[in-house]
Amino acid sequence: MDYREKAVRCVRETVLPVQAAQFRECGCDLDAQYRKYGDTEGFFAKVLQPGRL
């Protein structure tokens, strides 16, 4: 298996399910998710332009 396939599989099977569970736990509110999980080993979030989508 090549590196690209390993990366795709990791994101699909690990990263996305974890982040989706966090999102649901936070009431489907990205701001709440970023406040709670935005500075952890597995999830980093940074506001680049406050107030912008």
VENSUL-V706161 format. One record per backbone hydrogen bond with DSSP energy under -0.5 kcal/mol. NH is the residue of the N-H (numbers start at 1). CO is the residue of the C=O. Records with the same first field share a line. If there is no record, write none. Layout:
# VENSUL-V706161
NH=CO / CO
This chain:
# VENSUL-V706161
6=2
7=3
8=4
9=5
10=6
11=7
12=8
13=9
14=10
15=10
16=11
18=14
19=15
20=16
21=17
22=18
23=19
24=20
25=21
26=22
27=24
28=23
29=23 / 26
30=28
33=29
34=30
35=31
36=32
37=33
38=34
40=37 / 43
43=40
45=38
48=46
52=49
